[in-house]
Amino acid sequence: MSCQPFNFKGSEGAVGLIRWFERTESVFSCSNCTEDCKVKFATGTLTEEALSWWNSFAQPIRIEETYKLSWVEFKKLLIKKFQELATLCPNMVPNTEKLMEVFIGGLPRSIKGNVTVSEPQTLEEAINISQRLMDQNRGQEAIRAYAVNPTKNSWYAGNLPLCRRCRLHHIGSCSVVCQPRKIKEGQESPKNRIEAKESRKEATKLFF
């Protein structure tokens, strides 16, 4: 388990916030961080918007006093400030069931329904499902963007495999349907040309 701390900017959304909670708690466990040091350690990883919020919160009551907050109280402050989820769950308590409810409630519409239908049993399972769905959505958006506006000599730098049918990079079955080539009036089809060629060969054998 890595004891490397993870930064939190305050603009990562519900997914980023819950992931930061989990990663920070993993570091607590790995480093045997005591309860009275958890808030001090966690606030040391805040940057940008989150750091500005913490400074404005701590200054009026002195930074030493804010470090007396419990980790549970600190998490509730962050959820209320950056996710505005307190109005959705005003009596929220930081247990697994409530955190998963808050997490799913903050997901984008494009994946929220699928995560809910999957009925995850744990917060970790909900996070994994949502992450997988977001990765799939990003891959599909990249494919559409490439198809709409390809560049002549562009090189694909991602990890998706090249489809031999549509010549684009994507996963799963290809939605491009191959259409038979139209034969102009008076023009032989490839099949007819092959049959005619075989007939000429047979005729040649009869004479020689």
C-alpha positions, -999 to 999 in steps of 0.1 A, spaced: 0 0 0 14 34 -10 18 61 17 21 88 -10 -5 116 -2 -30 128 -28 -39 164 -35 -74 178 -36 -82 210 -55 -119 213 -47 -131 211 -83 -130 174 -89 -167 168 -83 -183 140 -62 -162 113 -78 -129 131 -70 -140 140 -35 -149 104 -25 -118 90 -41 -97 116 -21 -114 105 11 -106 68 4 -70 75 -6 -63 97 23 -77 72 47 -55 45 31 -25 67 39 -37 71 75 -38 34 78 -5 28 61 14 55 82 -5 47 115 -17 83 116 -33 91 149 -67 108 151 -54 141 164 -30 144 133 -54 134 106 -69 168 99 -35 185 99 -21 159 75 -52 161 52 -53 199 50 -16 198 39 -28 181 7 -53 208 -2 -46 231 -32 -62 259 -52 -99 263 -43 -98 238 -15 -68 255 1 -84 290 -2 -115 277 15 -95 261 43 -75 292 49 -106 314 51 -122 289 75 -92 285 98 -81 321 101 -109 334 123 -106 306 148 -68 300 146 -53 272 127 -43 253 160 -80 251 169 -91 237 135 -67 208 139 -88 197 169 -116 188 144 -121 151 141 -117 135 106 -154 128 105 -162 165 112 -137 176 86 -152 153 59 -187 167 66 -173 203 61 -158 194 28 -189 177 15 -211 206 25 -187 232 9 -176 217 -23 -204 194 -33 -234 212 -20 -249 179 -11 -260 189 24 -294 201 9 -299 166 -6 -291 148 26 -294 174 55 -291 148 82 -261 130 66 -239 109 88 -206 96 75 -214 59 73 -209 37 42 -246 37 32 -249 75 34 -216 82 17 -226 59 -12 -259 78 -15 -241 111 -16 -216 97 -41 -242 84 -66 -263 116 -61 -233 137 -73 -226 116 -104 -232 130 -139 -266 122 -155 -249 102 -182 -239 75 -158 -260 80 -126 -288 58 -139 -265 29 -149 -247 30 -115 -281 30 -97 -294 0 -117 -262 -19 -110 -271 -18 -73 -236 -16 -58 -233 -31 -24 -203 -11 -12 -189 24 -18 -158 8 -35 -180 -11 -59 -200 21 -68 -167 40 -74 -154 12 -97 -186 10 -117 -188 48 -122 -151 50 -132 -156 22 -157 -186 39 -172 -168 73 -174 -139 57 -192 -162 41 -217 -180 75 -223 -146 92 -228 -136 66 -253 -169 69 -273 -165 107 -274 -130 104 -287 -142 81 -315 -170 105 -325 -147 135 -325 -121 116 -347 -148 105 -371 -163 140 -375 -130 159 -379 -101 136 -388 -68 151 -397 -50 140 -428 -17 129 -413 -28 124 -377 -15 97 -355 -35 81 -328 -18 82 -294 -43 63 -273 -47 27 -262 -78 17 -281 -73 -10 -309 -76 -1 -346 -107 -15 -362 -100 -29 -397 -135 -22 -408 -139 15 -401 -102 23 -396 -109 41 -363 -97 32 -328 -124 18 -305 -134 -13 -285 -163 -36 -290 -182 -45 -321 -181 -20 -350 -213 -2 -359 -202 5 -395 -221 -17 -420 -204 -26 -453 -226 -18 -483 -223 -38 -516 -208 -17 -544 -234 -6 -569 -228 -18 -605 -234 7 -632 -256 -2 -662 -236 -20 -688 -207 -27 -664 -197 -62 -654 -197 -71 -618 -165 -87 -603 -183 -120 -600 -194 -120 -637 -158 -111 -647 -144 -140 -628 -170 -164 -643 -162 -152 -678 -125 -157 -672 -130 -192 -660 -152 -199 -691 -124 -187 -714 -99 -210 -696 -123 -240 -701 -128 -231 -738 -90 -229 -743 -85 -264 -728 -110 -278 -754 -89 -265 -783 -54 -275 -770 
